[in-house]
C-alpha cells in the first residue's frame, strides 16, 4: 500500500515539457549526466523513442532534488524531481538516483514486466555497458571486487561504531561491556578506504546496481 501511494505521488509530480530539443551527449558530461533511451512501438505500428536525461548536479531550486527529464522523439515531453514515474506508451518509466548516480531507470509494462533502458553510448553508463559486452569475464570480476570492497567497508564501519558506542562506561558499556575494534586504521587508511568504497559504489551505479545496505553505507 505504501508503495502504491509513493507511485501515485511520483506520477502527480510530473510536469509537462516545453518542447525543447534534446541535446546530444558531450564527453565532458561523463560524470555529471546520465542519458538513457527506450524504443516503443505504438498501436498504429509507429515507433516512439523516449529519452531520460538526468543532470546529477542540476537540482530543483525549490526542493533541492535532482530533476529527471523525459523526451519523446527528441522533444522535451515531461519532467519530474526524482524519484520519478513517467507514464509512457504501455506502462511507466521509473527513475531513481543515489549519491553515486542512477540506481534505477526502468520501463515497467502494464503487466509488471521490467526492462532497463539503454544508455547513450557516449555516457559513462554506455561505456561501462560496452566494456561488459567486450570483456564479460573481466567485467564480472570488477563487479565482484566492488562488492568485496563495500563489504569490507561495511564491516570496518560496524566495528568502529561498536567501539564508539561502548566507549562511555556509563552508557551502553555498563550493560554489554566495552568493545575494542581488532582493526585500527590510520587516518590515511580511512581515506583510502573511503575513496575505494566511493569508487566501488560508482562502478555499481554505472550498471544501475544498488543495495541500501552496501551502497547506502558507503554514501
Secondary structure per residue as TSV (DSSP state, phi and psi in degrees):
chain	resnum	aa	ss	phi	psi
A	1	X	-	360.0	-41.6
A	2	X	H	-63.6	-38.8
A	3	X	H	-63.7	-41.8
A	4	X	H	-65.3	-39.4
A	5	X	H	-64.1	-42.8
A	6	X	H	-64.6	-36.9
A	7	X	H	-63.5	-45.7
A	8	X	H	-63.6	-40.8
A	9	X	H	-62.0	-40.8
A	10	X	H	-65.5	-41.3
A	11	X	H	-63.3	-37.9
A	12	X	H	-67.5	-22.4
A	13	X	T	-79.6	-11.6
A	14	X	-	-68.3	130.5
A	15	X	E	-114.4	148.8
A	16	X	E	-66.7	149.5
A	17	X	-	-81.1	174.0
A	18	X	-	-105.6	3.9
A	19	X	-	82.1	5.1
A	20	X	-	-67.9	159.8
A	21	X	B	-78.2	149.0
A	22	X	-	-76.3	127.4
A	23	X	-	-85.0	140.4
A	24	X	-	-68.1	155.8
A	25	X	-	-74.8	132.2
A	26	X	-	-107.6	151.5
A	27	X	G	-62.8	-30.7
A	28	X	G	-77.0	-3.5
A	29	X	G	-95.3	8.8
A	30	X	T	-54.8	-40.8
A	31	X	T	-94.3	-5.4
A	32	X	T	-121.1	-5.5
A	33	X	E	-138.9	142.0
A	34	X	E	-123.1	135.9
A	35	X	E	-138.0	120.5
A	36	X	E	-126.6	152.7
A	37	X	E	-124.0	153.3
A	38	X	E	-142.7	124.3
A	39	X	E	-107.6	124.0
A	40	X	E	-127.5	150.4
A	41	X	E	-105.2	124.0
A	42	X	-	-73.1	172.4
A	43	X	T	-61.8	-28.8
A	44	X	T	-85.9	5.0
A	45	X	S	89.4	-4.8
A	46	X	-	-81.1	138.2
A	47	X	E	-88.8	131.8
A	48	X	E	-111.4	136.8
A	49	X	E	-111.9	113.9
A	50	X	E	-98.1	148.7
A	51	X	E	-135.6	134.3
A	52	X	E	-108.0	119.7
A	53	X	E	-116.6	120.5
A	54	X	E	-125.8	120.5
A	55	X	E	-99.4	111.4
A	56	X	E	-63.5	-27.1
A	57	X	E	-102.1	6.0
A	58	X	E	-100.1	93.0
A	59	X	E	-95.8	149.1
A	60	X	-	-67.9	130.8
A	61	X	T	-65.0	-27.1
A	62	X	T	-85.4	-38.1
A	63	X	T	-108.2	-17.7
A	64	X	-	76.9	8.3
A	65	X	-	-96.7	158.5
A	66	X	E	-71.6	142.5
A	67	X	E	-106.7	133.2
A	68	X	E	-102.0	138.1
A	69	X	E	-116.5	135.5
A	70	X	E	-110.0	127.2
A	71	X	E	-112.8	144.1
A	72	X	E	-122.7	117.1
A	73	X	T	52.1	42.5
A	74	X	T	83.6	3.4
A	75	X	E	-119.2	143.0
A	76	X	E	-63.8	115.9
A	77	X	E	-103.8	-38.7
A	78	X	E	-162.7	165.5
A	79	X	E	-149.5	156.2
A	80	X	E	-163.1	148.5
A	81	X	E	-70.9	152.9
A	82	X	S	-89.5	150.2
A	83	X	S	-67.4	136.1
A	84	X	E	-115.0	145.9
A	85	X	E	-132.1	108.6
A	86	X	E	-101.8	122.3
A	87	X	E	-68.8	128.7
A	88	X	E	-134.6	-180.0
A	89	X	T	-58.8	117.1
A	90	X	T	80.3	7.7
A	91	X	E	167.2	-144.8
A	92	X	E	-139.3	159.8
A	93	X	E	-113.7	122.7
A	94	X	E	-104.1	133.2
A	95	X	E	-129.2	124.6
A	96	X	E	-135.3	147.7
A	97	X	E	-122.2	162.4
A	98	X	E	-128.0	-172.9
A	99	X	T	-72.9	-4.4
A	100	X	T	-118.5	-0.7
A	101	X	E	141.8	-145.6
A	102	X	E	-87.5	141.3
A	103	X	E	-114.4	-6.7
A	104	X	E	-161.2	130.6
A	105	X	E	-152.8	81.4
A	106	X	E	-126.7	148.9
A	107	X	E	-96.0	123.6
A	108	X	E	-111.4	116.8
A	109	X	E	-75.3	167.2
A	110	X	T	-62.3	-24.6
A	111	X	T	-85.6	-6.9
A	112	X	S	100.1	-0.9
A	113	X	-	-71.4	147.2
A	114	X	E	-119.4	138.3
A	115	X	E	-138.6	127.1
A	116	X	E	-74.0	137.9
A	117	X	-	-68.8	160.7
A	118	X	E	-92.6	125.3
A	119	X	E	-73.3	151.3
A	120	X	-	-62.0	134.2
A	121	X	T	-57.7	-28.1
A	122	X	T	-83.8	-13.4
A	123	X	S	-78.1	166.8
A	124	X	H	-63.0	-38.5
A	125	X	H	-65.7	-38.7
A	126	X	H	-66.4	-40.2
A	127	X	H	-66.1	-38.8
A	128	X	H	-66.1	-39.1
A	129	X	H	-65.8	-38.3
A	130	X	H	-66.6	-38.6
A	131	X	H	-63.2	-38.9
A	132	X	H	-64.4	-39.0
A	133	X	H	-71.0	-36.3
A	134	X	H	-79.2	-33.8
A	135	X	-	-134.8	70.2
A	136	X	H	-60.4	-39.4
A	137	X	H	-66.9	-47.4
A	138	X	H	-64.7	-36.3
A	139	X	H	-62.4	-42.4
A	140	X	H	-64.6	-37.4
A	141	X	H	-63.3	-41.2
A	142	X	H	-62.9	-42.3
A	143	X	H	-63.6	-41.7
A	144	X	H	-64.6	-41.6
A	145	X	H	-63.6	-37.2
A	146	X	H	-61.7	-42.1
A	147	X	H	-65.1	-42.3
A	148	X	H	-60.5	-44.8
A	149	X	H	-61.3	-42.6
A	150	X	H	-68.5	-36.4
A	151	X	H	-65.1	-44.6
A	152	X	H	-60.7	-44.5
A	153	X	H	-61.1	-40.0
A	154	X	H	-67.0	-42.6
A	155	X	H	-62.5	-46.0
A	156	X	H	-64.6	-36.1
A	157	X	H	-64.2	-42.3
A	158	X	H	-63.8	-41.3
A	159	X	H	-62.7	-43.0
A	160	X	H	-67.4	-40.1
A	161	X	H	-66.0	-40.9
A	162	X	H	-61.7	-39.6
A	163	X	H	-65.7	-41.3
A	164	X	H	-66.1	-43.2
A	165	X	H	-66.2	-36.7
A	166	X	T	-93.1	8.3
A	167	X	-	-70.7	-36.9
A	168	X	-	-78.3	115.8
A	169	X	T	-66.1	-19.2
A	170	X	T	-95.7	2.2
A	171	X	T	-104.1	-127.8
A	172	X	T	-63.1	-28.1
A	173	X	H	-60.4	-29.5
A	174	X	H	-69.9	-14.4
A	175	X	H	-103.9	-36.8
A	176	X	H	-116.7	-5.4
A	177	X	-	86.0	169.7
A	178	X	-	-86.2	154.3
A	179	X	-	-128.5	132.1
A	180	X	-	-115.1	122.7
A	181	X	-	-63.8	132.1
A	182	X	S	-71.1	-12.0
A	183	X	-	-120.2	119.4
A	184	X	-	-117.9	99.5
A	185	X	-	-79.3	145.0
A	186	X	-	-75.7	174.1
A	187	X	H	-59.9	-42.7
A	188	X	H	-66.1	-35.3
A	189	X	H	-63.3	-41.5
A	190	X	H	-65.3	-36.8
A	191	X	H	-65.7	-46.2
A	192	X	H	-61.9	-42.2
A	193	X	H	-64.0	-40.8
A	194	X	H	-62.6	-44.4
A	195	X	H	-63.7	-41.1
A	196	X	H	-64.9	-41.7
A	197	X	H	-68.6	-37.8
A	198	X	H	-63.9	-42.8
A	199	X	H	-63.0	-40.5
A	200	X	H	-65.4	-43.9
A	201	X	H	-69.1	-33.2
A	202	X	H	-65.9	-41.9
A	203	X	H	-61.1	-40.2
A	204	X	H	-68.6	-36.3
A	205	X	H	-64.7	-31.7
A	206	X	H	-65.7	-21.5
A	207	X	T	-104.3	9.0
A	208	X	T	57.4	41.7
A	209	X	-	-104.9	135.8
A	210	X	-	-152.3	134.6
A	211	X	-	-126.8	125.9
A	212	X	T	-60.5	-33.3
A	213	X	T	-73.3	-50.5
A	214	X	H	-81.5	-58.7
A	215	X	H	-70.7	-32.9
A	216	X	H	-65.3	-38.4
A	217	X	H	-67.8	-34.7
A	218	X	H	-68.9	-28.8
A	219	X	-	-83.3	360.0
